[in-house]
């Protein structure tokens, strides 16, 4: 049983690190666009700018 608890903590730690990495890599503009309730898609243009037609 303790092994399962340890495994759950490891999974939780991996998810937390992945979340932190995505937040850092995506940046506030993309995170805000993805959090919008009306957002159904966002596209990254070749110049690196985010195109979100609903905002």
Secondary structure as UniProt FT lines:
FT   HELIX           2..35
FT   TURN            37..38
FT   STRAND          43..44
FT   TURN            46..47
FT   STRAND          50..51
FT   TURN            53..54
//
